[in-house]
């Protein structure tokens, strides 16, 4: 899916412009917040205003914090929410610590999610395009297999495996963010 930050309104688009418009390859291990400007802008925002009419505004805001590698702020939001989307962000957050066991705990709480089908298709295309990628997909998205793949990939900096894991993780962020940030009747 081509990601278009303008689909989420002017304010969100301006914030995402501070980090490659939602197309940044998010690192497998989060370090620290990558944009002081994004952090300052997000601190001033309320989810219900930034994502008025969205399916899951709090979860969308958590996704923005995660995108900019502002782990503490993301965690503050998702730790108190019970939705599958909050659990999904929580799982990604812990995968990036890296804490694979905790990530798997949160993915178990997610269960099956609607973005899994799109994520599987996106990952399948990437894996098919490069024979050097050692991620074997089954017939549907397996978040636990992806946790293991990320664990292996982060130990191979600069490799096609690391690049693929980061690209899949970016697609994962885009699909989940879109799911949370859009209006759902």
C-alpha positions in Angstrom: 0.0 0.0 0.0 1.4 3.4 -0.8 1.3 5.3 2.4 0.0 8.9 2.1 0.3 10.9 5.3 -2.1 13.5 3.9 -5.0 11.0 4.4 -5.0 11.8 8.2 -5.4 15.5 8.1 -3.1 18.5 8.0 -1.8 18.3 11.6 -0.9 14.6 11.4 0.7 15.1 8.0 2.8 18.0 9.3 3.9 15.8 12.3 4.8 12.9 10.0 6.7 15.2 7.7 9.2 15.5 10.6 10.1 11.9 10.0 9.9 11.0 6.3 6.1 11.2 6.0 5.4 7.8 7.6 7.8 6.0 5.3 10.8 5.8 7.6 12.2 2.3 8.1 11.7 2.0 11.8 14.8 0.4 13.4 14.4 -3.1 14.9 15.7 -1.8 18.3 14.3 1.6 19.4 16.9 4.0 20.8 15.5 7.4 21.7 13.0 9.7 20.2 14.3 10.7 16.8 12.6 14.2 16.6 12.4 16.7 19.4 10.1 18.7 17.2 7.7 15.8 16.8 7.9 15.1 20.5 7.0 18.8 21.3 4.1 18.8 18.9 2.7 15.5 20.1 2.8 16.5 23.7 0.5 19.4 22.9 -2.0 17.1 21.1 -5.1 15.3 22.4 -6.0 12.1 20.6 -9.6 13.0 20.2 -8.7 16.3 18.5 -5.9 15.0 16.3 -7.9 12.0 15.2 -11.5 13.2 15.4 -13.8 10.6 14.1 -11.0 7.9 13.9 -11.7 4.3 14.8 -9.2 4.3 17.6 -7.8 7.8 18.3 -5.8 6.9 21.5 -4.2 4.0 19.7 -3.4 6.1 16.6 -1.6 8.6 18.9 0.3 5.7 20.5 1.3 4.7 16.9 2.7 8.2 16.2 4.8 8.1 19.4 6.1 4.7 18.3 6.9 5.9 14.8 9.2 8.5 16.3 10.8 5.9 18.6 9.3 7.7 21.7 8.8 4.5 23.5 8.0 5.9 27.0 5.2 8.0 25.6 3.8 5.2 23.5 3.9 2.9 26.5 2.1 5.4 28.7 -0.9 5.2 26.4 -1.1 1.5 25.6 -0.5 0.2 29.0 -3.9 1.3 30.1 -5.9 0.3 27.0 -7.3 -3.2 26.4 -8.1 -3.0 22.7 -6.5 -5.4 20.2 -4.9 -2.3 18.6 -3.4 -1.2 21.9 -2.1 -4.7 22.5 -0.6 -4.7 19.0 1.3 -1.4 19.6 2.4 -2.8 23.0 3.7 -5.9 21.3 5.7 -3.9 18.7 7.1 -1.7 21.4 8.4 -4.7 23.4 9.7 -6.3 20.2 11.8 -3.2 19.7 13.2 -3.2 23.3 14.1 -6.0 22.4 12.0 -8.3 24.7 10.7 -11.1 22.5 8.9 -12.9 25.3 7.0 -9.8 26.3 6.2 -9.0 22.6 4.8 -12.5 22.2 2.7 -12.1 25.3 1.1 -9.0 23.8 0.7 -10.6 20.4 -1.3 -13.4 22.1 -3.6 -10.8 23.5 -4.0 -9.3 20.0 -5.3 -12.6 18.6 -6.0 -12.4 15.0 -6.2 -8.9 13.6 -7.7 -7.5 10.4 -4.4 -5.9 9.3 -2.7 -9.4 9.3 -3.9 -10.2 5.8 -2.5 -7.0 4.3 0.7 -7.4 6.2 1.1 -11.0 4.9 0.6 -9.9 1.3 3.1 -7.1 1.7 5.7 -9.3 3.4 5.1 -12.0 0.7 5.9 -9.6 -2.1 9.1 -8.5 -0.3 10.3 -12.0 0.5 9.6 -13.2 -3.1 11.6 -10.3 -4.5 14.8 -11.2 -2.7 16.1 -14.8 -2.4 18.6 -13.7 0.3 15.7 -13.1 2.8 15.4 -16.0 5.1 11.9 -15.3 6.4 9.6 -18.1 5.5 5.9 -17.1 5.5 3.2 -19.7 5.9 -0.3 -19.2 4.4 -1.2 -16.4 6.8 0.6 -13.8 9.0 2.3 -15.2 12.0 3.4 -12.4 14.4 5.4 -14.8 16.5 7.5 -15.9 13.5 8.0 -12.2 12.7 9.3 -11.6 16.3 11.8 -14.4 15.8 12.8 -13.0 12.4 13.4 -9.6 13.9 15.5 -11.2 16.7 17.7 -12.9 14.1 17.8 -9.8 11.8 18.9 -7.4 14.5 22.0 -9.6 14.9 22.9 -9.0 11.2 23.3 -5.3 10.9 23.4 -4.1 7.3 22.2 -7.4 5.9 19.4 -8.0 3.5 17.7 -9.8 6.4 17.8 -6.7 8.6 16.6 -4.5 5.7 13.7 -6.8 5.0 12.7 -6.9 8.7 12.7 -3.1 8.9 10.7 -2.8 5.7 8.1 -5.3 6.9 8.0 -3.5 10.3 7.4 -0.2 8.5 4.5 -1.8 6.5 3.2 -3.2 9.8 3.2 0.3 11.3 1.5 1.8 8.2 -1.3 -0.8 8.2 -2.0 -0.6 11.9 -1.7 3.2 12.0 -4.1 3.4 9.0 -6.5 1.0 10.7 -6.5 3.1 13.9 -6.5 6.6 12.4 -9.3 6.3 9.8 -13.0 6.6 10.4 -14.7 3.2 10.5 -18.5 3.2 10.2 
